[in-house]
Amino acid sequence: MNRPFPLWSITASLLASFALSGCGVVAAPCRVASAGIKMIPVIGHAAAVPTDVCAGVIDP
């Protein structure tokens, strides 16, 4: 009898991959915002400090 792959095993695999993927995905919005702010001439790097700290706290 050929049974389909159980749904619970697919769900468990997805949850494990999300848990083991790290926090890089969560920190991505902070990093993208920081890169955008840093493009502002003169004050960009100083204004991006809070977003850099945000990304550093989430994904050290």
C-alpha positions as CSV (number, residue, x, y, z in Angstrom):
1,M,0.0,0.0,0.0
2,N,1.5,3.3,-1.0
3,R,0.6,5.9,1.6
4,P,1.1,9.7,1.1
5,F,3.7,11.5,3.2
6,P,2.1,12.4,6.6
7,L,1.2,16.0,7.1
8,W,2.7,16.0,10.6
9,S,6.1,15.1,9.3
10,I,6.1,18.0,6.8
11,T,5.0,20.4,9.5
12,A,7.7,19.1,11.9
13,S,10.3,19.6,9.2
14,L,9.2,23.1,8.5
15,L,9.2,24.0,12.2
16,A,12.6,22.6,12.7
17,S,14.0,24.4,9.7
18,F,12.6,27.7,11.0
19,A,14.0,27.1,14.5
20,L,17.4,26.2,13.2
21,S,17.7,29.0,10.6
22,G,18.8,31.5,13.1
23,C,17.8,35.1,13.7
24,G,19.2,36.5,10.4
25,V,15.7,36.6,8.8
26,V,14.3,38.4,11.8
27,A,17.1,41.0,11.7
28,A,16.8,41.6,8.0
29,P,14.4,44.5,8.3
30,C,16.7,46.3,10.7
31,R,19.7,45.7,8.4
32,V,17.8,46.9,5.3
33,A,16.6,50.0,7.1
34,S,20.1,50.7,8.3
35,A,21.5,50.4,4.8
36,G,18.8,52.8,3.5
37,I,19.5,55.4,6.2
38,K,23.3,55.2,5.7
39,M,22.8,56.4,2.1
40,I,21.8,59.8,3.5
41,P,24.7,62.2,3.1
42,V,26.4,63.6,6.2
43,I,24.1,62.3,8.9
44,G,23.4,58.8,7.5
45,H,25.8,56.8,9.6
46,A,24.9,58.6,12.8
47,A,21.2,58.3,12.2
48,A,21.6,54.6,11.5
49,V,23.0,53.7,14.9
50,P,19.6,52.7,16.4
51,T,18.9,50.3,13.5
52,D,22.4,48.9,13.8
53,V,21.9,48.2,17.5
54,C,18.5,46.6,16.7
55,A,20.1,44.2,14.2
56,G,23.0,43.5,16.6
57,V,20.7,42.6,19.5
58,I,18.6,40.3,17.3
59,D,21.5,38.6,15.5
60,P,24.8,39.1,17.3
